[in-house]
Amino acid sequence: MRETTVGSESRGRSAGAAARFGVPAVLLALASVGWWWSVRMASDMGGSADGMAGMGSMRSDHALSLGAFLVAWVAMMSAMMFPAVSPVVRLYARAAAAGRVAPVPAFVAGYIAVWTALGLPGYVGWRVLMDPIAEGETWAGRLAGIVLLVAAVWQLTPLKSVCLRHCRSPLSFFLRFGRSVTRPVGALRMGARHGLFCLGCCWALMAVLVAMGTMSVTWMAGLALLILLEKNAPSGERIAVAAAVVFIILGAALVLHPSTLTALT
């Protein structure tokens, strides 16, 4: 009996170590693959790692199909979001290692499904804006400025604060929503619910990404860093406010001088 108990404790410690170190490592590996894929696509399509906003530099006669775009979109969202959600997934993995919830892939699949769905309006925005941005249309620059101003306002809204606090407090999320996740369907639903909170926190940043040319590696890196700091840094909520100030400055500059878009992309 004692040997059985010791064996169970040993397996529990091993599972806990795997959840603590293995899951973040897998997420970072997926993020690395996403960055590699994003840089490669930007180089192939734009002629350089950031050539006129990567995929945004393509003209409409060379546009990707919806399926190809969604593959690229998921890779890019993985690159941008997985490092920031690592604490939540790690917490879920600990519960999965203890046998209290369904396996981790079901939770992650629900999260990814939300961001994949966002790729549909992202594709429409990309197709509409790709030529005007490439041609330096005045209205495209002003539109980018307006999107930045809208993002700045969203950064300061109470709803953004609610979503950000949710993302910054994974334990309270599990205490509130972590019921009925012993089956994959429940875990999938829980992952999607967390994805919706994350979407509420970051949708305006993704709109900025599309408005600035869709998938610019430079803008991807900057916004990914912002998301990571907002969700994990001790002063994350203050960083969100500081980002709003930057967005206001850039947005006003684009509205007044739309040709600035070329320099920013």
N, C-alpha and C positions, 0 to 999 in steps of 0.2 A: 504493500500500500504506500509506504513511504517512498519507494523507488518510483512508483507511478506519479506521485505528487511532485517529486523532484524533476522527473522527466517533463511533466506538464509545465512546471515553472521555467525550465530551460527552454522549451519550445516557445513559451510566451515571451521570454526575453529575446529570443532570436527573431520572433515575429515583430516585436516592438522595435528592435534595431533596424530591421528591414524597412519598417514604416518610417522610421526617423531619418534614415540615411538613403535608403533605396529609392523611395518615391520622389524626393526632391531631385535626386540624380537623374531619374528617368524623365522628369518634367524639364529639367535643364537640357537634357540631351534632345528632347523633342523641340525645345525652343531653339537650340543650336541648329538643328536640321532646318527649322523654319527660317532662321536668318540666312543660312547658306542658300536655301532655295530662293529666298527673296532677292538676295544680292545677285545670284546667278540670273534670275529673270530680268532684273533691272539692267544688268550688263548685256544680256542677249538682245533685249528689246530697245534699250536706250543708247547702247554704244558705250556706256560707262556705268560704274556702280551706282550713279545717281543721275544719269543722263536725262535731263528734263523730266524728272519725276518717274523714272523707271517705266512702268506700264503706261503711265499717263503720257509719255512721249510718243506712243504709237498713234498713227493716224487710223481713221475708221476703216480704211480698206485693208488694214492688217490686224483688225480687232480679234481678241480671243473669243471663243465660244463661251456660252454661259457655264458649261461644265468645266472648261479649262480655267476660267476665271475663279470659280468657286474653289477649285483645288488650290490655286494660288492664294486666294483669300484665307482659306483655312490655315495654310502654312504661315501666312503673315500674322494672323490672329494668334496662332500658337507661339510664334516668336515674341509677340508683344505681351500676351496675357499670361502665359504659363508661369513665368518667374514670379509674377505678382500674386497668383492664386496658390502658389506652392504651400503656404501655411494652412490653408483650408483643406487642400487635398491630403496633406500630411496628417492632419487631425482625423480626417475620415479614414485614412489608411490604418491608423492605430486602432480605430474601432473595428475595421474590417479584419485586422490581424487577430483581434480578440474574439471574432466570430459574432459580433453584435449587429453587423450590417452586411449588406451584399458586397461583392467584390468591387474594388476601386474602379475598374474600367466602366462599369455601369454608371457610376457617378460622373466620371469624366466625360462619357459619351453624351449625357444630358447637357452638360455645360457646353460642349462643343456644338451641339445641335442648335443652341440659341445663336451662337456667333456665325454658324453656317447660314442660318436663316437671314441674318443681317446682310449677308453677301448679296442677296437678291436686290434690295434697293441700292447697295453699293455698286453693283454691276450697271444698273440703269444710270446712276450718276456718272460713272466712268464713261459710258458710251456717249452720254450727252455732252460731257465736258472735255473729252480728250482732244477733239479738233480745236475748239475755241482756246483752250490753254496753250496748245502747241502753236497756234497762230497769233497768240498774244492779244486776243479780243479784249476790249476794254470792259465789257460787261462781265466777262469771266473773272477778271481781277476784282471788280467791285463785289461780285457774288462771293468770292473767297473772303473778302473783308467782312461782309455781312455775316457769313458763317462763323468767322472768328469772334465777332461781337456777340452773336447768339451763344457761342460756347462760353464766352466770358460771363454772360449773364447766368447761364446754367450752373457754372462753377460756384455761384454765390447763392443759389436757391436752396430753400430748406429741403426739398426733395433730393437734391444732390447730396446734401449732408446726411440725410437718412440712409441713402444707398451706400455712401462712403463709410459711415459708421458700421453698417452691416458687414461690409467687406473687411473692415479692420478688426472685427470681433467675431472670428469664426466659432468660438465656443458658444457664444450666445445664439448664433445661427443654428447650431446643432441642437441646443436645448429647446429652441422654439420649433424647428422644422424637422428634427431628426427622428420622427416617429414613422413607423411602418416602412422602414427601409431595409428590412431583412431580405426582401425579394428584389431582384434586379429592376423590376418595373418601378418600385418605390424609390430605389436609388437613382434611377434615370430621371424620375420626376423631381427628386431633391436636387440633383445636379442642374437640371433646367431651371429650377427656382433660384438657385444661387446665381446661375448665368443671367437671369433676368435682373437681379439686383446689380450684378456687375455691369450689365448693359445700361441700367439706369444711371450708373456712376460714370460710364465712359462713352455713351453714344455720341455725345457732342464732339468728343475728341476724334472719333472715327469719321464724323462728318467733316471735320477740319482736314483729315487725311485725304478724303475724297476731293474736297474743294481745292486743295493745294496740288492736285495732279494725280491722286490715287497711287499709293504705295511708293512714294519717294522714300528711299532708304534713310535719308537724313531726317525727314519728318517722322518716319517710323521709329527711329532710334530716340529722337527727342521725346516723342509722346509715350513710348514704352518706358523711358526713364521716369517721366512724370507719373505714369500709372503706378509704377513700382514704388515710388516715394510716397505718393498719396496713400497707398494701401498699407505700407509697411513701416515707413519712417515714424518716429515718435511725434513729429510735428506735421503729420501728413495733411491735416485739415488746413493748417496755415499755408502749406505748400500749394494746396488747391486754390486758395485765395490769391497767392502770389502769381500763379499761372493765369488767373483771370486778368490781372493787371497787364501782364505781357500780351495776352490776347487782345485786350482793348487797344494797346499801342499799335500792334501789328494790323489789327482790323481797321482802325482809323486811317492808318497809312495807306492801306489798300483801297479804301473807299475814296480817299482824296487823290491818291496817285496809283491807279490800277496797274500801271506798267511796272510797279514794284514787284508784282507777282513773279516776273521773270527772274529777278534777283533772289527771291525767296525759295524758288523751286530749282 
